[in-house]
């Protein structure tokens, strides 16, 4: 049975207590939201009884910019030009940083009043639920401002520029969080930052740990010092750095683009890798043992689901190959 208090429910779940029910949350696209409203009415969050409610400071270009209102393109605060779409967030078309140089670029101010004008009323309205406020993006924002291909090349050729860009973006997030903590009552912060494709990270785990992890640690740390839960959304294959994120304070990870058909193979490999651990088995595996029966059951369930493969673009494959060639020996690069 669902617990009566949403906040206690989620906090108990984060403490790994058995609450008898798993909290849930989803963020529908415009098309999905229309269908949900047509079925549940104009206030679906309350009809569905979502225990977690999410909001964010305003942007001049909203996440979903309808072309009927904004035209074929829209420009955000960072001067990134986006396509608009009635079904998704669109795509970045024009990165403002054409060269690896921040000397002439002016970042938008953080403390503009319009960004925060509706949050006080929202926090009061949703006070019986677990309230989370999005605070910004880091690596993902850098890709919008520089372009993915150029930023990946900069990781190798212009590392100081990448480090400086990420530093400024992290400082903006920290300043936003400070304003939020001073003005509003809520339970958690959310970071939105995509790190990978369906099969791998966009950069190596070592580069992620060098360039991104220390900044995330500051963001998570500021949240924790203010008593907030840390929620992080990231698309792609981020398994190599999940432990790092947990180590620096991550509470909730929301991921996308898992290949569910690879789950049986993953569990089989995990079973073989942990077979000889005995008393040193991780706590989760002691309480959730991976058995052949469990793997077979998951495989049977997965086979009933349709297979969906999201192909990496040619540009991504070419850039990744070039980076691998630059980072590894010739023999290791060929074997990769």
C-alpha positions, -999 to +999 in steps of 0.1 A: +000+000+000+012+035-008+023+055+022+002+085+030+030+111+033+049+117+000+079+133+016+084+105+042+078+079+015+106+091-007+130+098+022+123+062+035+130+048+001+163+067-001+172+051+032+165+017+015+136+010+038+108-013+027+079+010+022+057-016+004+056+006-028+081+023-051+078+061-056+073+071-093+078+101-114+077+109-152+080+140-173+059+136-205+067+152-238+040+176-252+023+149-273+023+125-243+010+153-220-019+160-243-030+124-243-026+122-205-048+154-201-074+140-225-077+110-202-072+124-167-083+160-171-064+193-167-045+184-135-030+150-142-003+152-116-029+152-088-051+127-105-022+103-109-010+113-075+027+118-084+046+119-051+074+140-066+068+174-082+094+192-103+100+227-115+128+250-127+138+286-130+124+301-162+142+304-195+134+327-224+135+295-245+114+269-227+124+232-229+095+226-253+092+257-276+062+253-299+068+267-334+033+281-334+045+305-307+082+309-313+085+304-351+109+279-367+138+288-344+143+302-309+174+316-291+181+309-254+199+331-228+233+317-239+227+328-275+223+292-287+199+289-317+175+260-315+150+245-339+115+244-324+091+215-325+056+206-313+067+172-302+102+176-286+128+201-273+143+207-308+179+207-317+207+232-312+216+247-346+240+276-339+266+273-311+278+308-301+314+297-293+328+292-328+364+292-314+378+278-282+379+313-266+358+329-238+375+363-239+347+380-259+317+360-247+294+374-221+275+349-200+239+359-191+233+371-155+221+345-131+200+366-108+175+380-133+141+383-115+120+366-143+139+333-137+125+329-102+092+348-103+068+319-101+087+295-079+074+308-045+038+302-055+047+268-068+065+258-037+035+267-015+011+249-038+031+216-038+042+217-002+026+184+006+047+166-020+084+161-025+095+192-044+126+192-066+139+221-086+162+218-116+193+239-112+210+236-147+233+216-169+270+214-172+287+192-199+254+192-219+253+230-218+289+232-230+280+210-260+251+234-268+274+264-267+304+249-285+289+221-306+294+184-297+321+177-323+342+208-315+339+202-278+351+166-281+381+178-301+387+205-275+389+179-247+421+167-265+434+199-282+421+227-260+417+212-226+422+245-207+393+260-226+370+231-217+380+233-181+374+271-180+340+268-198+328+241-174+341+261-144+320+291-154+289+269-160+294+252-126+297+286-109+264+296-125+247+265-111+261+271-077+249+307-078+214+296-089+213+271-060+223+297-035+194+320-046+170+291-045+181+280-010+178+316+003+143+322-012+123+290-013+114+259+006+118+226-012+133+191-008+158+185-036+178+198-065+180+182-100+209+184-124+202+176-161+234+165-179+237+139-207+271+121-208+268+094-234+254+075-263+235+043-260+267+022-258+294+044-243+303+077-226+309+106-250+343+110-233+365+085-215+357+078-178+391+093-170+383+125-188+349+126-171+366+122-137+391+149-144+368+175-160+333+169-147+334+150-114+351+177-093+325+202-104+296+179-098+310+172-063+308+210-056+272+211-068+261+179-049+281+192-018+263+225-017+229+207-020+238+183+008+251+211+031+216+227+027+198+195+035+187+188-001+183+155-020+203+153-052+185+140-083+205+137-116+191+130-151+215+118-177+208+100-210+231+074-224+254+047-211+269+061-179+275+028-160+313+034-158+308+066-137+277+057-116+298+047-086+316+080-089+283+099-088+271+079-058+304+085-040+301+123-043+265+124-030+240+113-057+206+101-043+184+095-074+196+088-109+172+091-138+186+075-170+175+070-205+185+049-235+193+017-217+193-013-240+170-035-220+178-065-243+213-064-229+201-068-193+203-107-192+239-106-206+248-079-181+234-100-152+251-131-165+285-114-165+278-099-131+270-133-117+302-148-131+323-118-118+309-121-082+307-159-080+339-161-059+334-131-036+314-151-009+316-130+023+328-099+004+298-098-017+283-062-020+253-057+003+228-053-026+238-086-041+235-104-007+199-092-004+191-095-042+211-125-053+216-130-090+205-165-098+202-184-131+164-186-126+162-148-121+183-142-153+161-166-173+130-149-160+143-115-171+153-129-205+118-143-211+102-110-202+126-090-224+120-112-254+083-102-254+093-065-258+101-049-292+137-042-300+146-006-305+181+005-314+192+042-315+220+044-339+250+067-332+254+094-359+282+092-384+297+125-370+298+110-336+315+078-348+341+097-368+349+121-339+351+092-314+374+073-337+397+103-341+398+108-303+406+071-297+434+073-322+448+104-304+446+089-269+457+053-275+485+035-291+479+024-327+475-013-316+451-004-287+431+020-310+426-008-336+416-033-309+391-008-292 
